[in-house]
């Protein structure tokens, strides 16, 4: 995972809503520019932007539950990898 990607994710997962970046700020993050340069297919940026918008529409309880799950799962677990493929 790139440094830019980690930076974007950490800013999106900021617990304090006053410190968390907005969807608009997230879309302007350097990671999107990096991805756009790496991929000629601009659909990727659109999909990621839509996922950020969808994430922002979730209520606080849903977001916090997602944060807990993300911190507790092993990203290299074969089941996690399979589920990631199903939902991508």
C-alpha positions as CSV (number, residue, x, y, z in Angstrom):
1,X,0.0,0.0,0.0
2,X,1.5,3.3,-1.0
3,X,2.3,6.1,1.5
4,X,-0.3,8.3,-0.1
5,X,-3.0,5.6,0.2
6,X,-2.1,5.1,3.9
7,X,-2.3,8.9,4.5
8,X,-5.7,9.2,2.8
9,X,-7.1,6.2,4.7
10,X,-5.9,7.6,8.1
11,X,-7.4,11.0,7.3
12,X,-10.7,9.4,6.4
13,X,-10.7,7.2,9.5
14,X,-10.0,10.1,11.9
15,X,-12.2,9.6,14.9
16,X,-12.7,13.3,15.6
17,X,-15.2,14.6,13.0
18,X,-13.6,18.1,13.3
19,X,-10.2,16.7,12.2
20,X,-11.5,14.2,9.6
21,X,-11.3,15.3,6.0
22,X,-14.5,15.8,4.0
23,X,-15.4,13.9,0.8
24,X,-14.4,17.0,-1.2
25,X,-11.0,17.2,0.5
26,X,-10.5,13.4,0.1
27,X,-11.1,13.6,-3.6
28,X,-8.5,16.3,-3.9
29,X,-6.0,14.2,-2.0
30,X,-2.7,13.4,-3.8
31,X,-3.5,9.7,-3.9
32,X,-6.2,10.3,-6.5
33,X,-3.7,12.3,-8.6
34,X,-1.2,9.4,-8.3
35,X,-3.8,6.8,-9.2
36,X,-5.0,8.9,-12.1
37,X,-1.5,9.1,-13.5
38,X,-0.9,5.4,-13.0
39,X,-4.2,4.4,-14.7
40,X,-5.5,5.7,-17.9
41,X,-8.9,4.2,-17.0
42,X,-10.5,7.1,-15.1
43,X,-13.4,4.8,-14.0
44,X,-11.2,3.8,-11.0
45,X,-11.2,7.3,-9.6
46,X,-15.0,7.5,-10.1
47,X,-15.5,4.2,-8.3
48,X,-13.3,5.2,-5.3
49,X,-15.0,8.6,-5.1
50,X,-18.4,7.0,-5.0
51,X,-17.2,4.7,-2.3
52,X,-16.0,7.7,-0.3
53,X,-19.4,9.4,-0.7
54,X,-21.2,6.2,0.3
55,X,-18.9,5.9,3.4
56,X,-19.7,9.5,4.4
57,X,-23.4,8.8,4.2
58,X,-23.2,6.1,6.8
59,X,-24.2,7.0,10.3
60,X,-21.7,7.2,13.1
61,X,-22.5,3.7,14.5
62,X,-21.9,2.1,11.2
63,X,-18.6,3.9,10.7
64,X,-17.4,3.1,14.2
65,X,-18.3,-0.6,13.7
66,X,-16.4,-0.6,10.4
67,X,-13.4,1.0,12.1
68,X,-13.4,-1.7,14.8
69,X,-13.6,-4.4,12.3
70,X,-10.8,-2.9,10.2
71,X,-8.5,-2.7,13.2
72,X,-9.1,-6.3,14.3
73,X,-8.9,-8.3,11.1
74,X,-5.8,-9.8,9.6
75,X,-5.5,-8.3,6.1
76,X,-3.5,-11.3,4.8
77,X,-6.1,-13.8,5.9
78,X,-7.3,-15.8,2.9
79,X,-11.0,-15.2,3.9
80,X,-10.4,-11.5,4.0
81,X,-8.8,-11.5,0.6
82,X,-11.7,-13.5,-0.8
83,X,-14.3,-11.2,0.7
84,X,-12.4,-8.2,-0.6
85,X,-12.6,-9.7,-4.1
86,X,-16.4,-10.3,-3.7
87,X,-17.1,-6.8,-2.7
88,X,-14.8,-5.0,-5.1
